[in-house]
């Protein structure tokens, strides 16, 4: 029997980078406003007030930070207890129970302020929320191991697991507080009890699984493994609740074959060929997506009756359309690989080719705004294919003087394609300007979330080029120095049907490099990583590359086209962009390849002779740094822009970059 438990508490403060729909957008967020706001507007005036732009209605980013107090406190308890019973030799029963209890408290306070006619708060406001979560796991397995005739080894396992949990959120809001000091940040401090609102909601889920595994090993040369899982999730309706997921694996220890041992290849420590096929299920979606959700929001109220006798009745509306036909997402994979070690296992090498097909993909596909739903409906949108290779190479050694070192390189390639869309309707995503425009497009035969727009062919440099495109059905308002767009479908005109894939946010290669060394108590570890072959959609160029709006501009605009400066890709300056040079095109797409030192740590361990005197087993001091440098040609602040969803990855809305951080500490083992 055994048990373990841990308690963790943390606090943090934050600023919001998302819009009202909880999506990253260049029209919102402190960083994007700091980039776009004109440089002559002061962040703060001499009298302490905050400046505002007389040219364009953007929020002062410093005021957004100072006038909004976001605080969060997290508390978590994680515990586990287990027991094992050796029934007979080789037959063992194991049972374990785990609990995870979490609580998150949030507080947001905004005082009364006025920076401009749009950036102001006429009443102080306070919001408090508490989210409590209780999550449990109960696992029971029965395993058996036996070796027959010294060469035949089998191991079998059957089991039952159950996961369940509940999360509840309570939120309270108040306006017009009696004061702004911290000791008055309480809901009861409001001057008007009618200016308080509250909401309370909860969700529950459950997952039940039956599993089995059988492994056979003949003379440590031929290996066979078969597994089977049957999973049932509460996130699907009763008719689609259960999914079956089998898998098989084969292995061949070539180095244990007599013919290989006769080769006297002593420099080969081990050599194994393996292959497998299997299915795994995914139910990583929100709860209750199989049914429609109703909302009692005050915005659905309605007045009835004669004018002098009007009565407000609370209405109810569908906020998210349910999908009772939604079912498990299944990923079917086929792989073949080679594992080897050399020179007394100082060098380790592995290689694998994989082919994965994801069927019945679970995604919340964007719905047209005119349908009136507050949230998107989850559906099984179709089928996608991923294939590529994964490779790892590592060397570890130690010199006679005691110097230890290791160097490792790992990489994976991926080719992603959407092979089937249920219903055949392409999906637009990557919302921009609060959903009035979309930057990505997912269709059959294309990568998921590909960038979508017009292709360009440089600038219009000659009168001949201008004459060829300046007509009503192409670029009727074009002038010399404007962007030259490409008629991709060859119909002789330029319109929305000429939009096409202009970039892929999915890298061709993802790689990592690990280096470590240790000598006389000192140790140094370095972790590098990066990507090759992906593109980034720099949405901030909509504001910083074109002179339509009076915003801060990129320094690249200094190299704009003129009759005397034609060797440039920056179009002519014009107060009115009648050619629509700023329409979404490959001018927004940049190379996303980068190389980054993710982590570096230097440590020193005190000699054992010293720690034993103070009754300690081990004492180690360390300093570390994260994201210490990045090599990239990307013009934005950070090439790792993340993603809002798989349909809208790789878009830089002016998101807060990953920070460089330094930490230090001491590890003590008793």
C-alpha positions in Angstrom: 0.0 0.0 0.0 1.1 3.6 -0.5 -0.1 7.2 -0.6 1.1 10.5 -1.8 -0.3 14.0 -1.6 0.6 17.6 -2.5 -0.8 21.0 -1.9 0.0 24.0 -4.0 -1.0 27.7 -3.8 -0.2 30.5 -6.3 -1.2 34.0 -7.0 -0.8 36.1 -10.2 -2.0 39.3 -11.8 -2.8 39.6 -15.5 -3.9 41.8 -18.3 -6.5 40.7 -20.9 -5.4 40.3 -24.6 -8.8 39.0 -25.8 -12.0 40.5 -27.1 -15.5 40.0 -25.8 -15.7 36.6 -27.5 -12.5 35.5 -25.7 -10.6 35.5 -29.0 -7.2 37.2 -29.7 -7.8 40.2 -31.9 -5.7 43.1 -33.0 -8.5 45.5 -32.0 -8.1 44.5 -28.4 -5.2 44.0 -26.0 -2.5 46.1 -24.5 0.3 45.0 -26.7 -1.5 45.5 -30.0 -2.7 49.0 -28.9 0.9 49.8 -27.8 2.1 48.9 -31.3 -0.6 50.8 -33.2 -1.0 53.9 -31.2 0.7 56.9 -32.8 4.1 57.8 -31.4 3.3 61.4 -30.6 0.6 60.6 -28.1 2.2 60.5 -24.6 1.6 57.4 -22.5 1.3 59.7 -19.5 1.1 63.5 -19.3 3.2 65.7 -17.0 0.3 66.1 -14.6 -0.1 62.3 -14.2 -3.1 62.0 -16.5 -3.0 59.6 -19.4 -2.7 60.7 -23.0 -5.1 60.0 -25.7 -4.7 60.2 -29.5 -6.4 63.1 -31.3 -6.1 61.1 -34.5 -7.7 57.7 -33.9 -9.8 56.1 -31.2 -7.4 53.5 -29.7 -7.1 52.8 -26.0 -4.0 54.1 -24.1 -2.3 50.8 -23.2 -0.7 52.1 -20.0 -4.1 53.3 -18.8 -5.6 49.9 -19.6 -3.1 48.3 -17.3 -3.3 50.9 -14.5 -7.0 51.2 -14.4 -7.8 47.5 -14.3 -6.8 45.3 -11.4 -6.9 41.6 -12.3 -5.9 39.2 -9.5 -6.1 35.4 -9.3 -5.4 33.0 -6.5 -5.1 29.2 -7.1 -5.3 26.5 -4.5 -4.9 22.8 -5.4 -4.8 19.5 -3.5 -3.7 16.4 -5.4 -3.6 13.0 -3.6 -3.5 9.3 -4.4 -3.6 6.1 -2.5 -3.1 2.6 -3.8 -2.9 -1.0 -2.7 -1.5 -4.2 -4.3 -2.4 -7.8 -3.5 -0.2 -10.7 -4.7 -2.9 -13.4 -5.0 -0.6 -16.1 -6.2 2.8 -16.1 -7.9 2.5 -14.0 -11.0 -1.1 -12.9 -10.4 -1.5 -9.4 -8.9 -4.4 -7.1 -8.2 -3.9 -3.4 -7.9 -6.4 -0.7 -7.0 -5.8 3.0 -6.7 -7.9 6.1 -5.9 -7.0 9.6 -6.8 -8.5 13.0 -5.9 -7.8 16.4 -7.3 -9.5 19.4 -5.6 -9.0 22.8 -7.0 -10.2 26.3 -6.3 -9.6 29.5 -8.3 -10.6 32.9 -7.0 -10.6 35.8 -9.4 -11.1 39.5 -8.6 -11.3 42.4 -11.2 -11.7 46.0 -10.1 -12.0 49.1 -12.2 -12.1 52.6 -10.7 -13.9 55.7 -12.1 -11.7 57.2 -14.8 -11.8 59.0 -18.1 -9.0 59.0 -20.6 -11.1 59.7 -23.7 -14.7 59.6 -24.7 -14.4 55.9 -25.5 -11.8 54.8 -22.8 -13.6 55.7 -19.7 -15.5 54.1 -16.7 -18.2 56.3 -15.2 -18.9 53.9 -12.4 -16.4 51.9 -10.4 -17.0 48.2 -10.8 -16.0 45.0 -9.0 -16.2 41.4 -10.2 -15.5 38.4 -8.0 -15.7 34.8 -9.0 -14.8 31.4 -7.4 -14.5 28.2 -9.3 -14.4 24.9 -7.4 -13.5 21.6 -9.0 -13.5 18.1 -7.6 -12.1 15.4 -9.9 -11.7 11.7 -9.0 -10.2 8.6 -10.6 -10.7 5.0 -9.5 -8.6 2.3 -11.2 -8.5 -1.5 -10.8 -6.3 -3.9 -12.7 -5.6 -7.6 -12.5 -2.2 -8.6 -14.1 -0.6 -12.0 -14.7 3.0 -12.8 -15.7 4.5 -16.2 -16.5 7.5 -17.7 -18.3 7.2 -21.2 -19.9 10.1 -23.4 -20.9 12.5 -20.5 -20.4 11.7 -19.0 -23.8 8.0 -18.1 -23.7 7.0 -15.2 -21.6 3.5 -13.8 -21.4 1.9 -11.0 -19.5 -1.7 -10.1 -19.4 -3.7 -7.3 -17.9 -7.4 -6.5 -17.6 -8.8 -3.5 -15.9 -11.6 -1.1 -15.1 -11.2 2.7 -14.7 -13.6 5.4 -13.8 -13.1 9.2 -13.9 -15.7 11.7 -12.8 -15.8 15.3 -11.6 -17.8 18.4 -11.0 -16.9 22.1 -11.5 -19.0 24.9 -10.1 -18.6 28.7 -10.7 -20.1 31.5 -8.7 -19.7 35.1 -9.9 -20.9 38.3 -8.3 -20.6 41.8 -9.8 -21.2 45.2 -8.3 -21.1 48.8 -9.6 -20.8 52.2 -7.9 -18.6 51.3 -5.0 -18.3 53.7 -2.0 -14.5 54.0 -2.5 -11.5 52.6 -4.5 -9.1 51.5 -1.8 -8.3 47.8 -1.5 -10.1 47.4 1.9 -13.3 48.4 0.1 -13.1 45.8 -2.7 -16.2 43.9 -1.5 -19.6 43.5 -3.1 -21.4 45.0 -0.1 -19.4 48.3 -0.6 -21.8 49.2 -3.4 -23.9 52.4 -2.9 -26.8 50.9 -4.8 -27.8 47.3 -4.1 -29.8 47.3 -7.4 -26.4 47.5 -9.2 -25.4 44.0 -8.2 -25.7 40.9 -10.3 -24.8 37.3 -9.7 -24.5 34.0 -11.7 -24.0 30.5 -10.7 -23.4 27.4 -12.9 -21.9 23.9 -12.8 -20.9 21.1 -15.0 -20.3 17.4 -14.5 -18.6 14.7 -16.5 -17.8 11.0 -16.3 -15.6 8.6 -18.2 -15.7 4.8 -17.8 -13.2 2.4 -19.4 -12.7 -1.3 -19.7 -9.2 -2.3 -20.9 -7.1 -5.3 -21.7 -3.6 -6.0 -22.8 -1.8 -9.2 -23.8 2.0 -9.3 -24.4 4.0 -12.3 -25.7 7.8 -12.5 -25.8 9.6 -15.4 -27.4 13.2 -15.8 -26.3 13.6 -12.0 -26.1 13.6 -11.9 -29.9 10.0 -11.8 -31.1 7.5 -9.5 -29.3 3.7 -9.2 -29.8 1.4 -6.9 -28.0 -2.4 -6.5 -28.4 -4.5 -4.1 -26.4 -8.2 -3.2 -26.4 -10.1 -0.3 -24.8 -13.8 0.4 -24.5 -14.5 3.9 -23.3 -17.8 5.5 -22.4 -18.0 9.3 -22.0 -20.8 11.4 -20.6 -20.0 14.1 -23.2 -21.8 12.2 -25.9 -25.5 11.2 -26.2 -26.5 7.7 -25.2 -26.5 6.4 -28.7 -22.8 7.4 -29.3 -21.5 7.2 -25.7 -19.2 4.2 -26.2 -16.2 3.7 -28.4 -13.9 0.7 -29.1 -10.2 1.2 -29.6 -7.9 -1.8 -30.4 -4.2 -1.7 -31.1 -1.4 -4.2 -32.1 2.4 -4.0 -32.0 5.2 -6.3 -33.2 8.8 -6.2 -32.3 12.0 -8.0 -33.5 15.2 -8.0 -31.4 17.6 -8.4 -34.3 20.6 -8.3 -32.1 19.6 -11.5 -30.3 19.4 -13.5 -33.6 22.3 -16.0 -34.1 23.0 -14.8 -37.6 23.6 -11.2 -36.2 25.8 -12.4 -33.4 28.0 -14.2 -35.9 28.7 -10.9 -37.5 30.8 -9.9 -34.4 29.4 -6.4 -34.6 30.3 -5.6 -31.0 29.9 -1.9 -31.6 26.2 -2.5 -31.9 24.7 -2.8 -28.4 21.1 -3.4 -29.4 19.0 -3.4 -32.6 15.2 -3.6 -32.7 12.7 -3.4 -35.5 9.1 -2.5 -34.5 5.8 -1.7 -36.1 2.3 -1.2 -34.9 -1.3 -0.2 -35.7 -3.9 1.1 -33.4 -6.8 3.4 -32.7 -7.2 6.0 -29.9 -10.3 8.0 -29.0 -10.6 11.7 -28.2 -13.4 13.3 -26.2 -11.6 16.5 -25.4 -14.6 18.9 -25.8 -16.7 20.9 -23.4 -19.7 19.3 -21.6 -23.2 19.0 -22.8 -22.5 19.6 -26.5 -25.1 17.0 -27.5 -27.9 19.3 -26.2 -28.9 22.9 -26.8 -28.1 25.4 -24.0 -30.7 27.9 -23.0 -29.9 31.4 -21.7 -31.8 33.6 -19.3 -29.7 36.6 -19.9 -31.3 40.0 -19.3 -30.8 40.9 -22.9 -33.6 38.5 -23.8 -36.2 40.5 -21.8 -39.2 41.9 -23.6 -41.9 44.5 -22.8 -45.6 43.6 -23.2 -48.7 45.6 -22.7 -49.9 49.1 -23.3 -47.4 51.9 -22.9 -48.7 53.0 -19.5 -49.0 49.4 -18.3 -45.8 47.9 -19.8 -44.4 44.9 -18.0 -40.9 43.5 -18.5 -40.9 39.7 -18.9 -37.8 37.7 -18.8 -37.1 35.8 -22.1 -35.2 32.7 -22.8 -33.1 31.9 -25.9 -30.9 29.2 -27.3 -27.2 30.3 -26.8 -25.6 27.2 -28.3 -27.2 24.7 -30.7 -26.9 21.1 -29.5 -25.7 18.2 -31.7 -27.1 14.9 -30.5 -25.3 13.0 -33.3 -21.8 14.0 -32.1 -19.5 11.1 -31.4 -16.0 10.0 -30.6 -13.1 11.3 -32.6 -10.8 8.4 -33.6 -7.2 8.6 -34.6 -5.9 5.5 -36.5 -2.2 5.2 -36.7 0.3 3.0 -38.5 4.0 3.1 -37.7 7.2 1.3 -38.3 10.4 2.1 -36.5 14.0 1.1 -35.6 15.6 1.4 -32.2 19.4 1.0 -31.8 22.2 1.7 -29.4 26.0 1.6 -30.1 29.3 1.6 -28.4 28.1 0.1 -25.1 24.9 2.2 -25.3 26.8 5.5 -25.4 25.0 6.3 -28.6 21.2 5.8 -28.8 19.3 6.1 -32.0 15.6 5.8 -32.9 13.7 6.3 -36.1 10.0 6.0 -36.9 7.7 6.6 -39.8 4.1 7.3 -38.9 0.8 7.6 -40.8 -2.2 8.9 -38.9 -5.7 9.4 -40.0 -8.1 11.3 -37.7 -11.7 10.5 -38.4 -14.8 12.3 -37.1 -12.7 15.3 -36.0 -14.3 17.2 -33.1 -14.3 21.0 -33.6 -16.4 23.9 -32.8 -16.9 25.2 -36.3 -17.7 28.9 -36.6 -21.3 29.7 -37.3 -22.6 32.8 -39.2 -23.3 35.7 -36.9 -26.8 36.1 -38.4 -27.9 32.8 -36.8 -27.8 34.5 -33.4 -26.0 31.9 -31.3 -23.5 33.1 -28.7 -21.4 30.0 -29.0 -20.3 27.7 -31.8 -21.7 24.2 -32.2 -19.4 21.2 -31.9 -19.5 18.8 -34.7 -17.6 15.9 -36.3 -16.3 18.1 -39.1 -14.5 15.4 -41.1 -11.2 13.5 -41.6 -7.6 14.6 -41.7 -4.3 12.9 -42.4 -0.9 13.4 -40.8 2.3 11.6 -41.9 6.0 12.1 -41.3 9.0 10.8 -39.5 10.4 11.1 -35.9 14.0 10.7 -35.2 16.2 10.9 -32.1 20.0 10.7 -31.8 21.9 11.0 -28.5 25.5 10.5 -27.3 26.5 10.1 -23.6 30.0 9.6 -22.4 32.4 10.2 -19.5 36.1 10.9 -19.7 38.8 9.5 -17.5 39.0 12.8 -15.6 35.4 12.5 -14.6 33.9 14.9 -17.1 30.4 13.8 -18.1 28.6 15.1 -21.2 25.7 14.4 -23.4 24.4 15.8 -26.7 21.0 14.9 -28.2 19.0 15.9 -31.3 15.4 15.1 -31.9 13.2 16.1 -34.8 9.9 15.3 -36.4 8.3 16.1 -39.7 4.6 16.5 -40.5 2.5 16.7 -43.6 -1.1 17.6 -42.7 -4.0 17.6 -45.0 -7.8 17.8 -44.6 -9.0 14.8 -46.6 -12.7 14.9 -46.0 -15.2 17.6 -44.8 -18.6 16.4 -43.7 -21.1 18.3 -45.8 -18.3 19.5 -48.1 -18.5 23.1 -46.8 -15.2 24.8 -46.3 -14.6 26.4 -42.9 -13.4 30.0 -42.4 -11.8 30.9 -39.1 -9.1 33.1 -37.7 -11.4 36.0 -36.8 -10.1 39.6 -37.3 -11.7 42.9 -36.4 -14.2 41.2 -34.1 -15.2 38.6 -36.6 -15.9 40.9 -39.5 -13.1 39.2 -41.5 -11.5 35.7 -41.4 -7.9 34.8 -42.1 -7.8 31.0 -42.4 -9.6 28.5 -44.6 -10.0 24.8 -44.2 -11.0 22.7 -47.2 -10.4 19.2 -48.6 -6.9 18.7 -49.9 -5.5 21.7 -47.8 -3.7 21.9 -44.5 -6.0 22.6 -41.6 -6.2 26.3 -40.9 -4.3 27.4 -44.0 -3.9 31.2 -44.6 -6.3 32.4 -47.2 -6.0 35.5 -49.4 -4.7 37.0 -52.7 -1.4 36.2 -54.3 0.8 39.1 -55.3 3.4 39.6 -58.0 5.3 42.6 -56.6 4.4 46.1 -57.5 3.1 47.7 -60.7 6.4 49.1 -62.0 5.7 50.0 -65.7 3.0 51.6 -67.8 2.5 48.3 -69.6 1.7 46.5 -66.4 -0.6 49.3 -65.4 -2.5 49.2 -68.7 -2.9 45.4 -68.4 -4.7 45.5 -65.0 -6.4 48.9 -64.9 -9.8 47.9 -66.1 -13.2 47.5 -64.4 -13.0 43.8 -63.8 -9.4 43.7 -62.5 -7.8 46.7 -60.6 -9.7 49.7 -61.9 -8.2 52.2 -59.6 -4.6 51.0 -59.7 -1.6 53.4 -60.2 2.1 52.9 -60.6 3.5 51.7 -57.3 0.4 49.8 -56.2 0.4 46.1 -55.4 0.0 43.8 -58.4 -2.5 41.0 -57.6 -2.5 37.6 -59.4 -5.5 36.2 -61.3 -5.0 32.7 -59.9 -8.0 31.0 -61.6 -7.1 32.4 -65.0 -10.5 33.8 -65.8 -9.1 37.2 -66.8 -10.5 39.1 -63.9 -9.8 39.7 -60.3 -12.4 38.9 -57.6 -12.9 36.9 -54.5 -12.6 33.6 -56.4 -8.9 34.4 -56.9 -8.2 33.9 -53.2 -6.2 30.9 -52.5 -3.9 29.3 -49.9 -1.1 31.8 -49.2 0.6 30.1 -46.3 0.7 27.1 -44.0 1.1 27.6 -40.2 2.0 24.0 -39.6 5.8 23.5 -39.6 7.6 21.0 -41.9 10.0 20.2 -39.1 9.9 20.6 -35.3 13.3 20.0 -33.6 15.1 20.1 -30.3 18.7 20.0 -29.2 19.7 19.1 -25.7 23.2 19.5 -24.3 24.5 18.7 -20.8 27.8 18.4 -18.9 28.9 17.8 -15.4 32.3 18.0 -13.6 33.4 18.2 -10.0 30.0 19.2 -8.7 29.2 21.7 -11.4 26.5 20.9 -14.1 25.2 22.8 -17.1 22.2 21.9 -19.2 21.0 23.6 -22.4 17.8 23.1 -24.2 17.3 24.5 -27.7 14.3 24.2 -30.0 12.6 25.6 -33.0 10.6 25.0 -36.2 11.4 25.0 -39.9 9.0 25.6 -42.8 6.0 27.2 -41.2 4.5 30.6 -42.0 3.1 33.4 -39.7 0.2 35.7 -40.6 1.3 39.0 -39.3 -2.2 40.6 -38.8 -0.6 43.7 -37.3 0.6 44.7 -40.8 -3.0 45.7 -41.5 -2.3 48.7 -39.3 1.4 49.2 -39.6 2.0 48.7 -43.3 -0.7 50.8 -44.9 -1.3 54.5 -44.5 -5.1 54.4 -44.4 -5.4 54.9 -40.7 -3.4 57.4 -38.6 -1.6 54.7 -36.6 2.0 54.0 -35.7 3.8 52.6 -38.8 6.5 50.1 -39.4 9.9 51.6 -40.2 9.8 49.5 -43.5 7.4 52.1 -44.9 10.3 54.5 -45.2 11.3 52.5 -48.2 8.0 53.1 -50.0 7.8 53.1 -53.8 8.4 56.3 -55.8 9.4 56.8 -59.4 13.0 57.1 -58.1 12.8 54.2 -55.7 11.4 51.2 -57.6 13.5 48.5 -56.0 11.1 47.9 -53.1 8.1 45.8 -52.1 6.4 48.6 -50.1 3.6 50.2 -52.2 3.4 53.9 -52.8 2.1 56.2 -50.1 -1.4 57.4 -50.6 -4.0 58.9 -48.2 -6.8 56.8 -49.8 -6.0 53.2 -50.7 -8.3 53.0 -53.7 -6.5 49.9 -55.0 -7.1 48.0 -51.8 -3.5 47.3 -51.3 -4.3 46.3 -47.8 -6.6 43.4 -48.7 -5.4 40.2 -47.2 -2.7 38.7 -49.3 0.7 37.0 -49.1 2.1 40.5 -48.1 1.0 39.6 -44.6 2.7 36.2 -44.6 6.2 35.8 -43.1 8.7 33.0 -42.6 8.0 31.5 -39.1 11.3 29.5 -38.9 13.1 30.1 -35.7 15.8 28.8 -33.3 15.5 29.5 -29.6 17.4 28.7 -26.4 14.5 27.6 -24.3 16.3 26.9 -21.1 19.7 27.1 -19.6 20.6 25.9 -16.1 23.8 26.0 -14.2 24.1 24.2 -10.9 26.5 23.2 -8.2 26.1 20.3 -5.8 27.9 20.4 -2.5 30.4 17.6 -1.9 28.8 14.6 0.0 31.5 14.9 2.6 30.2 18.3 3.5 26.4 17.6 3.4 26.8 14.5 5.5 28.2 16.6 8.3 25.0 18.6 8.5 22.8 15.4 8.2 21.7 16.1 4.6 21.8 13.7 1.7 22.2 16.3 -1.1 22.3 20.1 -1.5 22.3 21.7 -5.0 22.3 25.4 -5.9 21.1 26.5 -9.4 20.4 29.5 -11.6 18.4 29.2 -14.8 17.1 31.3 -17.6 14.3 30.8 -20.1 14.0 32.1 -23.6 17.4 33.7 -23.5 17.8 34.3 -27.2 15.9 33.7 -30.4 17.2 33.7 -34.0 14.4 34.4 -36.5 13.7 36.6 -39.6 10.2 37.3 -38.4 9.5 41.0 -38.0 7.0 40.6 -35.1 7.9 40.3 -31.5 7.8 36.5 -31.1 7.7 33.8 -33.8 5.9 31.5 -31.3 2.5 33.1 -31.6 0.4 30.2 -30.4 -3.1 29.5 -31.5 -6.7 30.1 -30.6 -7.7 26.8 -32.0 -6.4 24.3 -34.6 -8.4 26.2 -37.2 -6.7 29.6 -36.5 -3.1 28.9 -35.5 -0.1 31.0 -36.5 -1.9 34.4 -36.5 -0.1 37.2 -34.8 -2.7 39.6 -33.5 -0.1 41.6 -31.5 0.0 39.0 -28.7 2.2 39.4 -25.6 5.5 37.6 -26.4 7.1 35.0 -24.3 9.2 36.6 -21.7 12.9 36.2 -20.8 13.0 35.1 -17.2 15.7 34.2 -14.7 15.3 32.0 -11.6 17.5 30.7 -8.9 17.0 28.2 -6.1 18.3 25.4 -3.9 17.3 21.7 -3.8 17.8 19.9 -0.6 17.4 16.1 -0.2 17.0 14.8 3.4 
